[in-house]
Amino acid sequence: MIRGNDAEEADEGGTGVRELTPDGIPVKYESYDSGFGGEHGIFRKFCMGIAFYNALIDGNWTWNVAWWSDPVILGHYPEEGLKRYEPWLPNITDEDMKLIAQPIDVYGQNIYNGRCVRMGAEGKPEEVKRGEGFPKTASSWPVTPEALYWGPKFLYERYRKPLYITENGLSCHDVVSLDGMVHDPNRIDFLARYLGQLKRAAEEIDLRGYFQWSLMDNFEWDKGYSERFGLVYVDYRTQERIMKDSAYWYRGVVQNNGAGL
């Protein structure tokens, strides 16, 4: 993980990350052979902008998607970012860009929620404040199923790469009930809503797959054991596993390829 104390360190770190493989060695994707075949790609996480009443929007993707993905796929940094962060940017050479802009087969994105935006004064986007009591998950993330329609649409229209949703799901206040089962209707409702929107997007773009986060409750990178995202309940003291209601529901979704969504 790269941590920058200021904009200069963050920009230099970001450029360096794009030039390195997970092993920290510059390499051309096209020359890499894992021995297992398959496809090469990158994945990112972001919060999607959702149109409010179908208003025209042009969200600021400088630090979210475009700043990280444009150099890899489109071969250049977004002009807005180059102008805004010019004082802190390292010298990005043509050789840097040749190394960064490698051919990839697929694009992956983590999408959990989105912000609602609309066209404001002078045509500039403005965020729409969520009303009191807006639905949220146990981790206080907003529930915005439309993000799984508009997000994939935006990414495919921008990058024209086959798309995978590499993470999507929610944390619930899951407990073992008196009957020994874990009943999580909120998770089932959440996934049904989000997958319904993704199914809608799949009719319009080249969507290759979806990964639900997560199979089991686990140690979350910034929340530890305090949040439960899994389809399978884990008793951290005994290591017992219990399939939640959502696991049985999701099994049915997989078996019929979402026909009932």
TORKOL-4160 file (C-alpha; in steps of 0.2 Angstrom, whole numbers, padded with zeros to 4 digits, m for minus):
261
<pt num="1" X="0000" Y="0000" Z="0000"/>
<pt num="2" X="0007" Y="0017" Z="m0005"/>
<pt num="3" X="0003" Y="0031" Z="0007"/>
<pt num="4" X="0007" Y="0049" Z="0002"/>
<pt num="5" X="0008" Y="0063" Z="0015"/>
<pt num="6" X="0005" Y="0076" Z="0001"/>
<pt num="7" X="m0002" Y="0077" Z="m0016"/>
<pt num="8" X="0016" Y="0076" Z="m0024"/>
<pt num="9" X="0019" Y="0059" Z="m0015"/>
<pt num="10" X="0002" Y="0053" Z="m0020"/>
<pt num="11" X="0004" Y="0057" Z="m0038"/>
<pt num="12" X="0021" Y="0050" Z="m0039"/>
<pt num="13" X="0015" Y="0034" Z="m0030"/>
<pt num="14" X="0000" Y="0032" Z="m0042"/>
<pt num="15" X="0011" Y="0033" Z="m0057"/>
<pt num="16" X="0023" Y="0020" Z="m0050"/>
<pt num="17" X="0009" Y="0008" Z="m0046"/>
<pt num="18" X="0003" Y="0009" Z="m0064"/>
<pt num="19" X="0021" Y="0004" Z="m0070"/>
<pt num="20" X="0022" Y="m0011" Z="m0059"/>
<pt num="21" X="0015" Y="m0029" Z="m0059"/>
<pt num="22" X="0010" Y="m0036" Z="m0042"/>
<pt num="23" X="0028" Y="m0043" Z="m0041"/>
<pt num="24" X="0035" Y="m0025" Z="m0042"/>
<pt num="25" X="0043" Y="m0028" Z="m0059"/>
<pt num="26" X="0039" Y="m0018" Z="m0075"/>
<pt num="27" X="0032" Y="m0030" Z="m0088"/>
<pt num="28" X="0022" Y="m0030" Z="m0104"/>
<pt num="29" X="0005" Y="m0039" Z="m0101"/>
<pt num="30" X="0006" Y="m0046" Z="m0119"/>
<pt num="31" X="0023" Y="m0055" Z="m0114"/>
<pt num="32" X="0016" Y="m0063" Z="m0098"/>
<pt num="33" X="0012" Y="m0081" Z="m0098"/>
<pt num="34" X="0005" Y="m0088" Z="m0082"/>
<pt num="35" X="0004" Y="m0105" Z="m0089"/>
<pt num="36" X="m0015" Y="m0106" Z="m0085"/>
<pt num="37" X="m0021" Y="m0096" Z="m0101"/>
<pt num="38" X="m0035" Y="m0084" Z="m0097"/>
<pt num="39" X="m0036" Y="m0065" Z="m0099"/>
<pt num="40" X="m0027" Y="m0050" Z="m0092"/>
<pt num="41" X="m0035" Y="m0035" Z="m0084"/>
<pt num="42" X="m0036" Y="m0022" Z="m0070"/>
<pt num="43" X="m0049" Y="m0018" Z="m0058"/>
<pt num="44" X="m0054" Y="m0003" Z="m0048"/>
<pt num="45" X="m0066" Y="0003" Z="m0035"/>
<pt num="46" X="m0077" Y="0019" Z="m0036"/>
<pt num="47" X="m0093" Y="0027" Z="m0031"/>
<pt num="48" X="m0104" Y="0029" Z="m0045"/>
<pt num="49" X="m0113" Y="0045" Z="m0050"/>
<pt num="50" X="m0132" Y="0042" Z="m0053"/>
<pt num="51" X="m0143" Y="0053" Z="m0064"/>
<pt num="52" X="m0157" Y="0062" Z="m0054"/>
<pt num="53" X="m0172" Y="0063" Z="m0065"/>
<pt num="54" X="m0162" Y="0059" Z="m0080"/>
<pt num="55" X="m0152" Y="0076" Z="m0079"/>
<pt num="56" X="m0137" Y="0078" Z="m0089"/>
<pt num="57" X="m0121" Y="0075" Z="m0079"/>
<pt num="58" X="m0103" Y="0076" Z="m0081"/>
<pt num="59" X="m0095" Y="0069" Z="m0065"/>
<pt num="60" X="m0078" Y="0073" Z="m0059"/>
<pt num="61" X="m0068" Y="0056" Z="m0062"/>
<pt num="62" X="m0051" Y="0064" Z="m0059"/>
<pt num="63" X="m0047" Y="0054" Z="m0044"/>
<pt num="64" X="m0059" Y="0040" Z="m0045"/>
<pt num="65" X="m0059" Y="0031" Z="m0062"/>
<pt num="66" X="m0051" Y="0041" Z="m0075"/>
<pt num="67" X="m0035" Y="0046" Z="m0066"/>
<pt num="68" X="m0031" Y="0028" Z="m0063"/>
<pt num="69" X="m0039" Y="0019" Z="m0078"/>
<pt num="70" X="m0037" Y="0031" Z="m0093"/>
<pt num="71" X="m0018" Y="0030" Z="m0093"/>
<pt num="72" X="m0019" Y="0011" Z="m0094"/>
<pt num="73" X="m0033" Y="0009" Z="m0107"/>
<pt num="74" X="m0034" Y="0026" Z="m0116"/>
<pt num="75" X="m0015" Y="0029" Z="m0116"/>
<pt num="76" X="m0016" Y="0046" Z="m0108"/>
<pt num="77" X="m0021" Y="0055" Z="m0091"/>
<pt num="78" X="m0037" Y="0066" Z="m0091"/>
<pt num="79" X="m0033" Y="0084" Z="m0095"/>
<pt num="80" X="m0042" Y="0090" Z="m0080"/>
<pt num="81" X="m0031" Y="0081" Z="m0068"/>
<pt num="82" X="m0015" Y="0086" Z="m0077"/>
<pt num="83" X="m0020" Y="0104" Z="m0075"/>
<pt num="84" X="m0026" Y="0103" Z="m0058"/>
<pt num="85" X="m0011" Y="0093" Z="m0051"/>
<pt num="86" X="0002" Y="0100" Z="m0062"/>
<pt num="87" X="0013" Y="0108" Z="m0047"/>
<pt num="88" X="0014" Y="0091" Z="m0039"/>
<pt num="89" X="0015" Y="0079" Z="m0054"/>
<pt num="90" X="0032" Y="0070" Z="m0058"/>
<pt num="91" X="0039" Y="0071" Z="m0075"/>
<pt num="92" X="0028" Y="0059" Z="m0085"/>
<pt num="93" X="0038" Y="0054" Z="m0100"/>
<pt num="94" X="0033" Y="0045" Z="m0117"/>
<pt num="95" X="0042" Y="0030" Z="m0111"/>
<pt num="96" X="0032" Y="0030" Z="m0095"/>
<pt num="97" X="0016" Y="0030" Z="m0105"/>
<pt num="98" X="0022" Y="0016" Z="m0116"/>
<pt num="99" X="0025" Y="0005" Z="m0101"/>
<pt num="100" X="0008" Y="0010" Z="m0093"/>
<pt num="101" X="m0003" Y="0009" Z="m0108"/>
<pt num="102" X="m0002" Y="m0010" Z="m0110"/>
<pt num="103" X="m0016" Y="m0020" Z="m0120"/>
<pt num="104" X="m0028" Y="m0028" Z="m0108"/>
<pt num="105" X="m0042" Y="m0040" Z="m0111"/>
<pt num="106" X="m0055" Y="m0036" Z="m0098"/>
<pt num="107" X="m0059" Y="m0022" Z="m0085"/>
<pt num="108" X="m0065" Y="m0026" Z="m0067"/>
<pt num="109" X="m0074" Y="m0014" Z="m0055"/>
<pt num="110" X="m0079" Y="m0014" Z="m0037"/>
<pt num="111" X="m0096" Y="m0005" Z="m0036"/>
<pt num="112" X="m0106" Y="m0004" Z="m0019"/>
<pt num="113" X="m0116" Y="0012" Z="m0020"/>
<pt num="114" X="m0117" Y="0029" Z="m0029"/>
<pt num="115" X="m0121" Y="0047" Z="m0026"/>
<pt num="116" X="m0136" Y="0055" Z="m0034"/>
<pt num="117" X="m0131" Y="0070" Z="m0045"/>
<pt num="118" X="m0140" Y="0082" Z="m0056"/>
<pt num="119" X="m0137" Y="0097" Z="m0067"/>
<pt num="120" X="m0135" Y="0113" Z="m0057"/>
<pt num="121" X="m0131" Y="0131" Z="m0060"/>
<pt num="122" X="m0122" Y="0134" Z="m0077"/>
<pt num="123" X="m0124" Y="0116" Z="m0082"/>
<pt num="124" X="m0112" Y="0110" Z="m0068"/>
<pt num="125" X="m0116" Y="0094" Z="m0059"/>
<pt num="126" X="m0121" Y="0095" Z="m0041"/>
<pt num="127" X="m0124" Y="0081" Z="m0028"/>
<pt num="128" X="m0142" Y="0079" Z="m0022"/>
<pt num="129" X="m0143" Y="0077" Z="m0003"/>
<pt num="130" X="m0151" Y="0061" Z="0003"/>
<pt num="131" X="m0167" Y="0062" Z="0012"/>
<pt num="132" X="m0169" Y="0058" Z="0031"/>
<pt num="133" X="m0170" Y="0039" Z="0033"/>
<pt num="134" X="m0162" Y="0035" Z="0017"/>
<pt num="135" X="m0159" Y="0016" Z="0017"/>
<pt num="136" X="m0142" Y="0011" Z="0022"/>
<pt num="137" X="m0132" Y="m0005" Z="0026"/>
<pt num="138" X="m0125" Y="m0010" Z="0043"/>
<pt num="139" X="m0109" Y="m0001" Z="0038"/>
<pt num="140" X="m0119" Y="0015" Z="0035"/>
<pt num="141" X="m0116" Y="0014" Z="0016"/>
<pt num="142" X="m0131" Y="0020" Z="0006"/>
<pt num="143" X="m0142" Y="0007" Z="m0004"/>
<pt num="144" X="m0142" Y="0013" Z="m0022"/>
<pt num="145" X="m0146" Y="m0001" Z="m0034"/>
<pt num="146" X="m0145" Y="0010" Z="m0049"/>
<pt num="147" X="m0127" Y="0011" Z="m0047"/>
<pt num="148" X="m0125" Y="m0006" Z="m0054"/>
<pt num="149" X="m0134" Y="0000" Z="m0070"/>
<pt num="150" X="m0126" Y="0017" Z="m0073"/>
<pt num="151" X="m0109" Y="0011" Z="m0067"/>
<pt num="152" X="m0106" Y="m0003" Z="m0079"/>
<pt num="153" X="m0114" Y="0008" Z="m0093"/>
<pt num="154" X="m0102" Y="0022" Z="m0090"/>
<pt num="155" X="m0087" Y="0011" Z="m0089"/>
<pt num="156" X="m0091" Y="0001" Z="m0105"/>
<pt num="157" X="m0095" Y="0017" Z="m0115"/>
<pt num="158" X="m0078" Y="0025" Z="m0109"/>
<pt num="159" X="m0067" Y="0010" Z="m0111"/>
<pt num="160" X="m0075" Y="m0003" Z="m0123"/>
<pt num="161" X="m0068" Y="m0017" Z="m0113"/>
<pt num="162" X="m0078" Y="m0033" Z="m0107"/>
<pt num="163" X="m0083" Y="m0029" Z="m0089"/>
<pt num="164" X="m0083" Y="m0039" Z="m0073"/>
<pt num="165" X="m0091" Y="m0033" Z="m0057"/>
<pt num="166" X="m0077" Y="m0039" Z="m0045"/>
<pt num="167" X="m0085" Y="m0034" Z="m0029"/>
<pt num="168" X="m0103" Y="m0030" Z="m0023"/>
<pt num="169" X="m0113" Y="m0034" Z="m0007"/>
<pt num="170" X="m0117" Y="m0027" Z="0010"/>
<pt num="171" X="m0114" Y="m0029" Z="0028"/>
<pt num="172" X="m0128" Y="m0034" Z="0039"/>
<pt num="173" X="m0131" Y="m0036" Z="0058"/>
<pt num="174" X="m0131" Y="m0055" Z="0056"/>
<pt num="175" X="m0135" Y="m0066" Z="0072"/>
<pt num="176" X="m0138" Y="m0084" Z="0075"/>
<pt num="177" X="m0157" Y="m0085" Z="0079"/>
<pt num="178" X="m0165" Y="m0097" Z="0091"/>
<pt num="179" X="m0168" Y="m0110" Z="0077"/>
<pt num="180" X="m0149" Y="m0111" Z="0074"/>
<pt num="181" X="m0151" Y="m0102" Z="0057"/>
<pt num="182" X="m0145" Y="m0085" Z="0051"/>
<pt num="183" X="m0160" Y="m0075" Z="0043"/>
<pt num="184" X="m0154" Y="m0060" Z="0033"/>
<pt num="185" X="m0169" Y="m0054" Z="0023"/>
<pt num="186" X="m0160" Y="m0037" Z="0020"/>
<pt num="187" X="m0146" Y="m0045" Z="0011"/>
<pt num="188" X="m0158" Y="m0055" Z="0000"/>
<pt num="189" X="m0168" Y="m0039" Z="m0004"/>
<pt num="190" X="m0151" Y="m0029" Z="m0007"/>
<pt num="191" X="m0144" Y="m0042" Z="m0019"/>
<pt num="192" X="m0161" Y="m0044" Z="m0029"/>
<pt num="193" X="m0162" Y="m0025" Z="m0031"/>
<pt num="194" X="m0144" Y="m0023" Z="m0037"/>
<pt num="195" X="m0143" Y="m0039" Z="m0048"/>
<pt num="196" X="m0159" Y="m0033" Z="m0056"/>
<pt num="197" X="m0151" Y="m0017" Z="m0061"/>
<pt num="198" X="m0135" Y="m0027" Z="m0067"/>
<pt num="199" X="m0146" Y="m0038" Z="m0077"/>
<pt num="200" X="m0153" Y="m0023" Z="m0086"/>
<pt num="201" X="m0136" Y="m0017" Z="m0089"/>
<pt num="202" X="m0131" Y="m0034" Z="m0096"/>
<pt num="203" X="m0143" Y="m0032" Z="m0110"/>
<pt num="204" X="m0134" Y="m0016" Z="m0116"/>
<pt num="205" X="m0115" Y="m0020" Z="m0113"/>
<pt num="206" X="m0103" Y="m0034" Z="m0114"/>
<pt num="207" X="m0104" Y="m0040" Z="m0096"/>
<pt num="208" X="m0094" Y="m0055" Z="m0092"/>
<pt num="209" X="m0097" Y="m0059" Z="m0074"/>
<pt num="210" X="m0101" Y="m0054" Z="m0056"/>
<pt num="211" X="m0093" Y="m0058" Z="m0040"/>
<pt num="212" X="m0103" Y="m0056" Z="m0024"/>
<pt num="213" X="m0093" Y="m0050" Z="m0008"/>
<pt num="214" X="m0091" Y="m0061" Z="0000"/>
<pt num="215" X="m0093" Y="m0080" Z="0002"/>
<pt num="216" X="m0090" Y="m0080" Z="0021"/>
<pt num="217" X="m0088" Y="m0067" Z="0035"/>
<pt num="218" X="m0070" Y="m0062" Z="0036"/>
<pt num="219" X="m0057" Y="m0049" Z="0042"/>
<pt num="220" X="m0062" Y="m0034" Z="0032"/>
<pt num="221" X="m0046" Y="m0023" Z="0028"/>
<pt num="222" X="m0052" Y="m0007" Z="0037"/>
<pt num="223" X="m0066" Y="m0014" Z="0049"/>
<pt num="224" X="m0058" Y="m0030" Z="0055"/>
<pt num="225" X="m0071" Y="m0042" Z="0062"/>
<pt num="226" X="m0084" Y="m0029" Z="0065"/>
<pt num="227" X="m0093" Y="m0030" Z="0049"/>
<pt num="228" X="m0101" Y="m0046" Z="0041"/>
<pt num="229" X="m0102" Y="m0046" Z="0022"/>
<pt num="230" X="m0103" Y="m0065" Z="0020"/>
<pt num="231" X="m0116" Y="m0077" Z="0013"/>
<pt num="232" X="m0110" Y="m0089" Z="0026"/>
<pt num="233" X="m0109" Y="m0084" Z="0044"/>
<pt num="234" X="m0093" Y="m0088" Z="0053"/>
<pt num="235" X="m0092" Y="m0090" Z="0072"/>
<pt num="236" X="m0075" Y="m0082" Z="0075"/>
<pt num="237" X="m0073" Y="m0091" Z="0092"/>
<pt num="238" X="m0077" Y="m0109" Z="0086"/>
<pt num="239" X="m0074" Y="m0107" Z="0067"/>
<pt num="240" X="m0092" Y="m0115" Z="0064"/>
<pt num="241" X="m0099" Y="m0110" Z="0047"/>
<pt num="242" X="m0118" Y="m0108" Z="0045"/>
<pt num="243" X="m0126" Y="m0104" Z="0028"/>
<pt num="244" X="m0137" Y="m0089" Z="0029"/>
<pt num="245" X="m0154" Y="m0088" Z="0021"/>
<pt num="246" X="m0145" Y="m0077" Z="0007"/>
<pt num="247" X="m0133" Y="m0091" Z="0003"/>
<pt num="248" X="m0148" Y="m0103" Z="m0001"/>
<pt num="249" X="m0157" Y="m0089" Z="m0011"/>
<pt num="250" X="m0141" Y="m0084" Z="m0020"/>
<pt num="251" X="m0138" Y="m0103" Z="m0025"/>
<pt num="252" X="m0155" Y="m0102" Z="m0033"/>
<pt num="253" X="m0150" Y="m0086" Z="m0043"/>
<pt num="254" X="m0134" Y="m0095" Z="m0049"/>
<pt num="255" X="m0143" Y="m0111" Z="m0054"/>
<pt num="256" X="m0156" Y="m0102" Z="m0065"/>
<pt num="257" X="m0144" Y="m0088" Z="m0071"/>
<pt num="258" X="m0154" Y="m0074" Z="m0063"/>
<pt num="259" X="m0170" Y="m0079" Z="m0073"/>
<pt num="260" X="m0181" Y="m0074" Z="m0058"/>
<pt num="261" X="m0173" Y="m0057" Z="m0055"/>
